[in-house]
Amino acid sequence: MRNLLFVLLLSALAACSGSELVGLHVALQPDGSAAITARVLAESPTPSPAEVTGKGALWGKRAALVYTQGAVQKLQDLRFGDDSLTIRPFLDANKLTVRLERGATVGWVTAFVPDKVTRQSLAQVYDPLGKTKELGDAVRLEFVLPSTVNSSSVLPTARGVEAGREGKRAWLSIPVDTAREKGEALSWDITW
C-alpha cells in the first residue's frame, strides 16, 4: 500500500509542469457577477527584493508570474484584447459557454503569455539547471460555479486540449502551440 501511494504521488508530481502557471480563475456568483484572478507570465521591469538588497551581483534577466484579481458585474462583459475569448452564461439553464478562437495572433493567448522564444528565455531564469525548456506552454481556464458541475466538455477536439471537472470546479487546459495554430474555434460548455 505504501509503495502504491508513493507511485501515485510521483505520478501527480510528474503531471505538474510549467504549463499550469498561467491562466484565468473565475468564481461565478448566482447573480452573474464574478471574481476573477489572472495569472500572467511576463518579463519584469521591476527589480526584485533580492536584487535591491543583494550586494556584489550584476543582475540580468527577470521573469515574473503576475497575479491580478478583480471582479466583473456581468460575466459576459469580460473580454481580452481582440475579443477572441468570449463567455456566454445562461444562468437560467445553469450553463456556460466559452468560445476561444485559434490563430497565430489571438489576443486571449497574448494576454497570458509572451511568444515562444520569450517563454524559453524566461525558463532559463526560472530553472538555471536547464530542465525546464519552456514556461507557460499551456493556459488553464478554471471556473468555480454556484453548485456541483455536471459536465465540462470542449469541441472540436484539438491536440493536447483537456476539459475536466471536480465538485463545483470546471477547467480547460490548452497548449499555447495548439491555441496559436490555425484551426476551428473551441467551444467549451459547462453545466451545473
C-alpha positions as CSV (number, residue, x, y, z in Angstrom):
1,M,0.0,0.0,0.0
2,R,2.8,2.4,0.9
3,N,4.5,1.7,-2.5
4,L,1.2,2.4,-4.3
5,L,0.9,5.8,-2.5
6,F,4.5,6.6,-3.5
7,V,3.8,5.7,-7.1
8,L,0.6,7.8,-7.2
9,L,2.4,10.8,-5.6
10,L,5.2,10.6,-8.2
11,S,2.6,10.4,-11.0
12,A,0.9,13.5,-9.7
13,L,4.2,15.4,-9.4
14,A,5.3,14.3,-12.9
15,A,2.0,15.7,-14.3
16,C,2.8,19.2,-12.8
17,S,4.9,21.4,-15.1
18,G,5.4,25.0,-16.1
19,S,2.3,24.6,-18.2
20,E,-0.1,25.3,-15.4
21,L,1.4,28.6,-14.3
22,V,-0.7,30.9,-16.4
23,G,-4.4,31.3,-16.9
24,L,-7.7,32.6,-15.6
25,H,-9.7,31.6,-12.5
26,V,-13.3,32.8,-12.4
27,A,-15.6,32.4,-9.4
28,L,-19.2,32.9,-10.8
29,Q,-21.9,34.1,-8.4
30,P,-25.6,33.2,-8.9
31,D,-26.4,36.8,-10.0
32,G,-23.9,36.6,-12.9
33,S,-21.1,38.6,-11.4
34,A,-17.7,37.0,-10.8
35,A,-14.5,37.4,-9.0
36,I,-11.5,36.8,-11.4
37,T,-7.8,36.1,-10.9
38,A,-5.5,36.3,-13.9
39,R,-2.0,34.6,-13.7
40,V,0.3,36.0,-16.4
41,L,3.9,35.2,-17.3
42,A,5.9,38.3,-18.1
43,E,9.3,39.8,-18.2
44,S,9.6,42.0,-15.2
45,P,11.0,45.6,-15.4
46,T,10.9,45.9,-11.6
47,P,13.9,44.7,-9.6
48,S,13.1,42.0,-7.0
49,P,13.8,42.4,-3.3
50,A,16.9,40.1,-3.8
51,E,18.3,42.5,-6.4
52,V,17.6,45.6,-4.3
53,T,19.3,44.1,-1.1
54,G,21.8,41.8,-2.8
55,K,25.4,43.0,-2.9
56,G,28.2,42.1,-5.3
57,A,26.0,40.7,-8.1
58,L,25.2,42.1,-11.5
59,W,21.6,41.1,-12.1
60,G,20.3,40.3,-15.6
61,K,17.0,39.0,-16.9
62,R,13.9,38.9,-14.8
63,A,10.9,36.6,-15.0
64,A,7.6,37.3,-13.2
65,L,4.4,35.4,-12.6
66,V,1.9,38.3,-12.1
67,Y,-1.3,37.6,-10.3
68,T,-4.1,40.1,-10.7
69,Q,-7.5,40.0,-9.0
70,G,-10.7,41.8,-9.9
71,A,-14.4,41.5,-10.4
72,V,-17.0,41.9,-13.1
73,Q,-20.7,42.7,-12.6
74,K,-21.7,40.6,-15.6
75,L,-19.5,37.7,-16.6
76,Q,-20.5,38.2,-20.3
77,D,-18.7,41.6,-20.2
78,L,-15.3,40.0,-19.6
79,R,-13.1,40.4,-22.7
80,F,-9.4,40.1,-23.6
81,G,-7.8,42.2,-26.3
82,D,-9.4,41.3,-29.6
83,D,-12.5,39.6,-28.2
84,S,-11.1,36.2,-29.3
85,L,-12.3,34.7,-25.9
86,T,-16.0,35.2,-25.2
87,I,-18.0,33.9,-22.3
88,R,-21.8,33.4,-22.6
89,P,-23.5,32.5,-19.4
90,F,-27.0,31.1,-19.5
91,L,-27.8,31.3,-15.8
92,D,-31.5,30.2,-16.1
93,A,-30.2,27.0,-17.7
94,N,-27.2,26.5,-15.4
95,K,-24.9,26.6,-18.4
96,L,-21.8,28.5,-19.5
97,T,-20.2,28.5,-23.0
98,V,-16.7,29.8,-23.5
99,R,-15.6,30.4,-27.2
100,L,-11.9,30.5,-27.9
101,E,-10.6,31.5,-31.3
102,R,-7.4,29.9,-32.5
103,G,-4.7,31.5,-34.6
104,A,-1.2,33.0,-34.6
105,T,-2.2,36.3,-33.1
106,V,-5.2,35.6,-30.9
107,G,-5.4,38.2,-28.1
108,W,-6.6,35.9,-25.3
109,V,-3.3,33.9,-25.5
110,T,-1.2,37.0,-25.7
111,A,-3.0,38.3,-22.5
112,F,-1.5,35.4,-20.5
113,V,1.9,34.5,-22.1
114,P,4.6,36.1,-24.3
115,D,5.8,34.4,-27.5
116,K,7.6,31.0,-27.5
117,V,11.2,32.5,-27.7
118,T,10.5,34.7,-24.7
119,R,8.9,31.8,-22.7
120,Q,12.0,29.7,-23.4
121,S,14.3,32.6,-22.3
122,L,12.3,33.0,-19.1
123,A,12.5,29.3,-18.4
124,Q,16.3,29.8,-18.1
125,V,15.7,32.3,-15.3
126,Y,13.1,30.0,-13.6
127,D,15.3,26.9,-13.9
128,P,19.0,27.6,-14.2
129,L,19.7,23.9,-14.4
130,G,18.0,23.8,-17.8
131,K,15.5,21.0,-17.1
132,T,12.5,23.3,-17.8
133,K,12.7,24.2,-21.5
134,E,9.7,26.5,-21.7
135,L,7.4,28.2,-19.2
136,G,3.7,28.9,-19.8
137,D,3.4,26.3,-22.5
138,A,-0.3,25.8,-21.7
139,V,-3.1,28.1,-20.5
140,R,-5.5,26.9,-17.8
141,L,-9.0,28.4,-17.6
142,E,-10.9,27.5,-14.4
143,F,-14.4,28.3,-13.3
144,V,-16.0,27.8,-9.9
145,L,-19.7,27.5,-10.3
146,P,-22.6,28.1,-7.8
147,S,-23.2,24.3,-7.5
148,T,-21.7,21.0,-8.5
149,V,-20.5,20.8,-12.1
150,N,-22.4,18.1,-14.2
151,S,-20.4,18.4,-17.3
152,S,-17.3,20.1,-18.8
153,S,-16.6,19.4,-22.5
154,V,-14.9,21.0,-25.4
155,L,-15.5,20.7,-29.2
156,P,-13.9,20.2,-31.6
157,T,-11.1,18.1,-30.2
158,A,-7.6,19.5,-30.7
159,R,-4.1,18.4,-29.8
160,G,-3.5,18.5,-26.0
161,V,-6.7,20.3,-25.2
162,E,-8.3,18.8,-22.0
163,A,-11.5,19.6,-20.2
164,G,-12.3,18.4,-16.7
165,R,-14.4,18.9,-13.6
166,E,-14.4,18.2,-9.9
167,G,-17.0,19.4,-7.4
168,K,-18.0,23.0,-8.2
169,R,-14.9,23.4,-10.4
170,A,-14.5,23.0,-14.2
171,W,-11.2,23.6,-16.0
172,L,-9.8,23.7,-19.5
173,S,-6.1,23.3,-20.3
174,I,-5.0,24.4,-23.8
175,P,-1.4,24.1,-25.1
176,V,-0.3,27.5,-26.3
177,D,1.0,26.0,-29.6
178,T,-2.4,24.5,-30.2
179,A,-4.1,27.8,-29.4
180,R,-1.8,29.6,-31.8
181,E,-2.4,27.1,-34.7
182,K,-4.8,28.0,-37.4
183,G,-7.9,26.0,-36.7
184,E,-11.6,26.0,-35.8
185,A,-12.6,27.9,-32.7
186,L,-13.0,25.8,-29.5
187,S,-16.3,25.8,-27.7
188,W,-16.2,24.8,-24.0
189,D,-19.5,24.0,-22.5
190,I,-20.1,23.7,-18.7
191,T,-23.3,22.7,-16.9
192,W,-24.1,22.7,-13.2
